[in-house]
Amino acid sequence: MQKKLIKIIKRAGKILKKGFYSNKSVSFKAKKDLVTKYDIAVENYLKKEFSKYFKEFNIIAEESDNSNIEFNNSIIIDPIDGTTNFVNGVPHTAISVGVYKDKKPYIGVVYNPILDELYFAKVGKGAFINGEKLKVSKEKILQKSLLATGFPYSSGTNNEDLKDVLIKIENILPHCQDLRRLGSASIDLCFVSKGVFEGYYEMNLKPWDVAAGIIILSEAGGKISNIEGNSFDMFKDKYIVATNGKIHDELLSKLDI
């Protein structure tokens, strides 16, 4: 499955890359939530190929109607994670594909065709970028840690979410090295996996935003939880907190207040 999966994703990456360098018409799913014809094209290609070669899996995908699909043996797709980046020419945009067997993590792939970076992990086999092994940062001190976060689309309409985001930035920023916001959850998780960031947190993400990245980070030695420090449920939890494991508890102490 591994080789075929990567081959299909790389082909889909050609669609994304073509779109990145083209003029794009944009539609709005919500006030800040964009979609382009390239999101649809990448998703349709992946669904067609995955359905052909991986018949034992159903498919959960961002731009599709998933209401009658039960999460079990599932391939979870974000065709373009970081659509706003994609539309505006920011090269932090990726295809994210998480494969789950019996609801358990199996394979994660995040592919950024603009920078030609392919992150891959298979449970029990480690995590890699373009074949090179990934390992989280060894930093143990939050004050010396570079963190990442994201801003939810709901911040444009939901005042409570906006306030929560700002309060957490106020609580975190004085206690870390600095805070970055790249605009792609899958890439943020991969950057924690390769030690660029020590930690990352965000609210209101969907399963397709994180399904691949959490597998990659876990295999790189990282830790993922919800904001209470319990096991993260990508279908239920409002917040994800992901770190190198060494600053996890201290980061949680600044967030969960």
Helices and strands as residue ranges (DSSP letters): H 2-20, E 26-28, E 34-36, H 37-53, E 58-61, E 74-81, H 83-88, E 94-101, E 104-112, E 117-122, E 126-129, E 132-133, G 142-144, E 146-149, G 153-156, H 159-172, G 173-175, E 178-180, H 185-193, E 199-203, H 207-210, H 213-219, E 223-225, E 239-243, H 248-255
